[in-house]
Amino acid sequence: MPSFRRIFQVISLLGLSLFLIGCAPRETNVERGNRDQVLHRGKGPSLGDLDPHLATGTTDYNVLSALFEGLVGEHPRDLSPVPGMANRWEISADRMTYTFHLRPDAVWSNGDPLTAHDFVASWKRVLTPELAADYASLLYVLSGAEAYHKRSSNDFDEVGVKALDDHILRVDLEYPAPYFLSLLQHWMWYPVHLDSIKAVGSPYSRTTPWARPGTLVSNGPFVLESWQNRERIVVTKNPDYWDANTVRLNAIHFHPFEGVDTEERAFRSGQIHLTDALPIAKIDAYRNDTPELLRIDPYLGTYFFRLNTRKPPLDKVEVRRALSLALDRETIVKQVLRDSQIPASTLTPDGTAGYRSPTGLDFDLERARALLAEAGYPQGQGAPPIELLYNTSENHRLVAEALQSMWSQHLGLIIELRNMENKTVLESRRVGDYEMLRSVWIADYVDPASFLDVFKSDSGNNYTGWGNAEYDRLLFQADRTTDPDARFDLLREAETLLLAEAPIVPLYSFTHVFAIQPSVQGWHPTLLDHHPYKHVWLEPEG
């Protein structure tokens, strides 16, 4: 029988071993991910859906582009069109007809062949009015698409998309859009597997629960593995993807964060490889202390505020113009945003595809006060309070507080701030339940039309209640003008009208400010902040 002393020694050694194991540093997500080729990405707020035809923002794209692929892909450095589901295409001399040749070996993640008929059926789904796809108007570039979507025609055969056989797709345009191939990279053009949707409900209902683990069938470089508590999304490499040999990542974990402070702490603790954004207050610290972790990339987008023109006092153009003229954008960018963005009083960033933006409503306090008085609210007297709604974020709060202070001091207006989680804000935007709304528009393709088309009278992304027949006419004419200079003149005239009637208040043009670990490779600066995941990999340090 062992002695008491021996038993005591064994217990002591065991306790010491457990203590040492407990004290050993735990491997972080980043360290483990570098070893296993698993990317951990911060993606901002949680998503409401993984249905590409119901997606509404860049956060959605960041996930959907891993799961789906359209006819055309993107070059990882400049986003120029490269073969995707189509391995080649021909364009007619008048640039009105495109013929795409699909890969004969293309398959869905369940093994079904992916054919030209899938694209026809998917685009019909987008244009079916019952689905109420916010971005359906992006497909109006197809001949007959607008008429079908607006029920002027009930015959989809009149829409300019035809499957000539299983692997040849012909597309006829309404007008010669110079950006068409780049437009096809947008998620609204992704194909969906209609049979798997039909298995759980109607393909034309917004509530059909198909875009979930176990039922979502996709065709991109990754497949949906899990969506934990409708929060963290995990995708894994798709072995049946046509270009699987190029894909070096084994998985991607998309981590949602409602606040940028929480996301930044997750980055510093090794939970994620890169953030979606950085807290404004931390930018200078990164610049000074860890510049190798800081990225400030070009980003073709605008931060602005939608004004609900159906609600007083914002139904008066004088009030809307006064709000824009009373903003000192230079001071906000310098003092609040730490010189990380570009002040802007126009919607379209200057220089987009060579476009020269018109003169916006720049800071003019005297004129702003005069307009407010013309509206019947001298020095803000008698004006009802205006509620400014924004999705929960420390950065958005700082900006909103700066605007609240300026409009109060400069115009005497009462601005009430209200924040809600992103999904609730999106629903309020959809139904028009807001007065002033923090908004962002990131270009869908590199052209000023990507910004200006948003505020057409019938745009599914307008949400302001504003519409102007002359504005619509100018954009219609621009679409059908082949001379680039004449086309830009028409677009500039339209944007001048938009800014004059002020259903929006632009604040700044974007740069993308974020933190990224040096182990992330292939993450190139691009104007649309797109990063084809099949060209991204992790290089373990040391």
N, C-alpha and C positions, 0 to 999 in steps of 0.2 A: 504494500500500500504506500503511495507517495506521501512524503512528509508534508506537513502544513507549510513549511518554508518553500518547498518545491511548487506547491499549488499557488502560493502567493506570488512566486516569481513568474509563473506562467500567466496568471491573471494580470500582473503588472505589465508584462511584455505585450500581451494582447491589447490592453488599454492604451499603451504607448503607440502601438501600431495604428489603432483606430484614430487616436488623436492626430498622428502624423498624416493619415489619409484625409481626415477632416480638415487639416490645415493646408493640404496641398491645393494650389490654385486650380480652380475649375476651368476647364477648357471653354472658351467663349464660342458663340455662334460663328464669329468671324474666323477664328483659328480652325475650328472644325470644318467650316465651309470652305476655307482655302484648301484644306487637305482633301476634301471630298467633292470639290467642284459644285458646291451648293451656295448660290448667291442669296444673301438676305438683303432685301431692299425695303426701305421705308417708302410708303406710297401715299401718305396723307390720310384723309378721312376714309372711313369704311365705304365699300361699294354697296349699292342697293341691288344690283343685278349683274349677271355675267352674260346677258343676251346682247350681242353686239348691235343689234338693230334698235335697242332701247337705250344704248349708252349715250351720255350727253357731255362727257368731258375728258380731259387729258388723263385724269386719274384712271378712268375706265380703260383708256387705250393702253396704259402701261401694263395692264394685266392681259387685256384681250389680244394684244399683239404677240403674246407668247402662245396663245391657244389657237389663233386663227391666222390664215394667210389668204390674201386676195389674189387676183390675177397677176398683180405686179408687186414686187418687193422693193426694198430700199437699200441703196448702197450704204454701208455703215459710216462712211466719212462725209458724204455730201447729200445723201438721201435721194440721189438720182435714181430713176426707175431702172430696176433690174428684173430679170425673170423671176416669177413666183410660181403660182399654180399654172400659169402659161409659160412655156419655155421659149416662145417667140410670138411675134405679131407683125402684121402688115398694116400700113396706114395709107388710105387713098390719097390721091394728089390734092383733092380739095379738103383733106383732113376732116372729113365728115363721117368716114366709115373706118372702123378698126376691126381687124379679123385676128382673133386670138386662138392659138393652138395650145390646147391643154396637154399636160404631161400624161402620156398613156399609163404611167405607173402611179399616178396620184390616187391616194386612198384616204378615206376617213379614218379616224382613230379606232373605229369598230371593225375596220377591214373592208367596208363597202367601197366600191369604186367611186371616185369623185369625177363627175362629168360636167359637160357644158350645161346640161339640163338642171343641175343643182344651182348654177348661177342664175339661170332664168327664173327658177322657182323662188330663190332667195330675194332677188330684186323685186319680183312681184309681191312678195311678202312686205317688203319695205314700203311699197307704193300702195298697199291695200289700206284704205282710210281707217278701217277698224283698228288697226295696230297703233295708229296715232304716233308713228315714229317721229321724234323731234327733228331729225335730220333728213327726213324724206325729200326735202327740196334739193338736197345735193344731187339727187338722181334726175332732176329736171333737165339736166344736160342731155339726157336721152330723148330722142324724138318721141313725142306722144306721151311722155311720162307725166307731165304736169296735168294734162287733160284726164289721164286715168286716175291720178291721185285725187283730183278735185271732182271726180265723178262726171266730168263732161263726156267721158267715153267709158263704156263698160267692157270694152274688148281689149284685153291685154295684148293680143296679137298686133295691135297698132302701135305698141311701144317698141322702141328701137333696140331690142335684144332678141336674138334668135340662135337656137342651137342647131347648127347645120348638120351636125352628127354628134356622137358622144364626146368628141374631143375638139370640135371647132365651134367657136362662138363668134357671131357677127354682131357688132354694136354700131348702130346708126345714131348720130348726134343731132340735136336740135340746132346747134350752132358750132362753129369750129373753135372749141375751147382749147387754147394753147397749153393749158395746164392739165389736160385730161388724164394723162398717164400718172401724174403725181396725185391727182384726185382719187384715183383707184386705190391708193394706199390707205385711204380713210376706212375706219371700221364699218361704216354703213354699207360698204361694198363687199364685205366679207360674205362668203357663202355659209349657210347653216344647213344642218341635216334635217330636212323636214319630216322624214319618217320617224325620227326619234322624238320630235316635238309632238307629232300626231299621236304617239303612243301614250302621252300623258295629258293631252288636251288639244285645243285649237291652236294652230300655228299663228292665228291672227288675233289672239287675245293677249293682252299685256300681262295677264296673271297666270298664264300656263307655266307650271313649275318644272321646266325642263333644264334650265341652265344651272344645274347643281351636280355635285359629285354623284356618280352612278348613272346619271341620265344625260349629261352633257357630252355630245359627240362633236369633236372638233377636227381641224385639219392642219394645225400649225406645228411648230417644232416641239411643243410641250403639250401635255394632257393634264386635265384637272385631277389632282390626287385628293385634295381635301379643302374644305372651307370651314375652318373650325369656329363654331359658334357664330357663323356669318361674319367672322372677323378676319383672322389670318388665312390667307389663301396660299396653298402649296401646289405647285405644278411640277411635273417630272418629265424627263426627256421622252419624246415620242419615238419609239423605235421604227415606226412605219412612215415617218415623215420622209418625203422624197430626198431631202438633203441632210439626213440624220448624221452623215459622216462629218459634216461641218460643225455640228452642235457639240460643244465641249463641256457645257454645264450639264450636270446630272439633274439638277432641280433648282427652282427659284422659290423662295419664301417671301411673300408680299406681306409686310407688317403694317397694319393701319395705325395711325396716330391722329387723334383729333387736335392735338396741340403740338406746335413745333418745339416747344421746350422739352416735352416728354420725348419726342423723337431725337432731339439732339443728345439728350442724356443716354438714350439707347445706343446711339452711335459711339459716344465716349466709353461706354461700358462694354463695347464689343458685341452688342446684340445684332447690329446691322452693318452692312458694308457701305451703304450710302444712304443719305437722307433725301427726302423730297424737297426740303427747304431747310433754312437755318433761322433761328431767332435773330431778329434785327440786332438785339443787344449783344449778340455774340460775334458779330461779323468782325469788328475791330480786333477782338481777342484772337480770332483765327488768323487774321492778317499778320498780327505781330508775333504770335507764339507758334503756330503750326500752319504756316502758309502752304505746306505740301499737302494738307488735307482739305484746303479750301478751293472750290471751283466757282468762278463767275463766268458763265458761258453766255454767248448771244442766244436770244430766245425771241422768236417772232410772235409777240403777244402784247396785249394792252390791259392794264388794270383800270377799271372804270366803274361808274355807278349808274345803274339803270334807274330812271325816274318813271314812276307809274303815272302816266299823263291822264289817267281816268280819275285820279283822286286829288282834291284840292289840298294845298294851293298849287300843286304841281301840274294842274290842268292849264295853268297860265304860262305861256311861253316866256313872259318877262321874268317870272320867278325862276324858271329853269335856267335861263341865260344868266341871271344874277348869281345863281349858285356857282356856275362855272367861272364867271368873271371874278368872283371873290376869293378864289383859291390861289394862294401863292405856292405853286407847285415846286419851284426851285427850293424854297425853304423846307418844304416837307421832305423832298428827296435828300437834301443835304443833312438836315438835323434829325429827322425821324428814321429815314431809311439808310443813313450812314453812307450816302453817295454810292449806293449799290444799284440804283435804277436810273432811268432816263426820264426827266420831266416831259410830259406830253399833254397838249391840249387838243390833239386830234385822235381819231380812232385808229387810223392806219399808221403804223410806224413809218416814218419818213425813210425813203430809199427801198421800200419793199419791191423787189423785182425791177428796180429802176424808177419807181413811182415817186413823184414829188408831192408830198402832202400839202393841202391848202393851209391857210392861216387859221388857227383855231381861236377860241375865246380865251386869250391870255389874260393874266392878272391885270385888272383895271377896276379898282375899287370905286372910283367916282362913278363910272358907268354902271357898275353893279348896283350901287345904291339908288341911282336914278331909275333904273329899270324896276327895282322893287317898289319904289314910290309910284311909278306908273301902274303897277299891278294893284295898287290900293293898300300897300303895306309899308308906309314910310318908316324907316328904321326898324322894320319888322313888326310894327304895331298892328294888332288885329290879325296877324297871320297865325293859323293854327299850328301846333307843334308838328314837326315832321319826324317820322320814325325812320331810322337808318338800320337796316337789317344786315347782319353779316354772319357767316358761319364761324363757329368757335375757333379762335386762333389768336395767340398772343400778338402776332404780327398784324392781323386784321384789326385787332382792338386798338393797337397804337395808332394806326392810320385813321381809324374811325374817330378816335379821340382828338386827333389833330384837326380833322375836318370839323368836328363839332365845335372846337374852340374857335376856329377861324370864322365859321358862319355865325357864331354867337357874337364875337367881338366886332366883326366887319359889318354884319347885316342886322344884328339884333334878333335873329331867328332862334327859336327853341328847337334843338335837335335832340331827339331821344334815341339812345343806342339800345339795340336789342340783338343778342346773339343766340343762336340755336345750332344744334348739330347739323352737319352738312345735308343729310338726307331730308331733314325737315325743311331746311332752307330751299332745297330743290323743289319740294312739293309746293311750298308757298309761292315760289316763282312760277310754277306751272299754272296755278289757279289764279294768279294775280293778287295774292293776299300779302301785299307789301306796299310801302310808299317809296322808299329809296333802298336800293339793293346793291350791296357790294358784288361786283361781277368781274369776270376775267374772260377775255377771248384770246385763244391761241389759234393761230392760223391753221387751217386744215391743209392748205397747200400754199406755196410761196407766190402769192398774187394778192393785190389789194381787194379783189372781188371777194376773197375769203372773209374779209372783215365787213365790207359794205353790204353784202347779200344778207347778213344777219338781220338788218333792219328794214328789209322789204316788208310791205304791208302783210303779206301772207306767209312770212317766214315763221317756221316753228320754233325759232330761237329768239324772236323779237321780245316778247313778254312785256313791252312797255305800254301797249295800247296805242302807240303812235303809228301813223301811216301817212304816206304822202304820194299822191298819184304821179307827180312830176319826178319824184325820187325814183319810183318804180320804173317810170318810162326811161329815165336816163340809164339805169342799170340794164334794162331790156335792150336798149340801143347799143350800149357798150358791149354786151354779149355778142352782138351780131356785127361788130366792127372789127375788121381784120387788121387795119393799120394800127400799130402799137401806140403811136403818139396820139392819134385821134381817140383811141380807146381810153387812154389815160386821161385825156381832157374831159371826157364824159364822166369818168369815175370821179375826177376831182370836182367837177360841178355838182355831182350827187353828194359827195362828202361835205362840200360847203353848205349845201342845203340842210343836211343832217345836223351839222354843228350849229347852224343858225337857229333851228327849231329846238335843239337841245333836249331830246329825250334821254340823252346820256351825258355824263360828266366824266370825260377822260382825266386820268391823273398821271399815269406814267407808262412808258414803254418798258417792257420787261428785259431783264437779264435773269438767268437762272442761277441763283446763289445756293450752293449746297455743299455738303461735306462728303468726301469719298475716300475710301481706304486705298493706299497705293497698290494693293494686291489686285484691284479690279482693272482688267485689261480690256482694250477694245471699246472703251466708253468715250467716244469722240465728241467734241463740241459740234452740235448741229442746230440749225435755225429753228427746227420744230421740236427739239429735245427728244427726238426719236432715237432709239438705240437697238437695232435688230439683235435680239438676244442670241441668235445662233453665231454671232461674231464676237460674243463677250465670253471671257474666261477669267479664272482666278489664278494668280501667280503667287504661290506661298512665299512669304518673305524669309530671307536668310538661306 
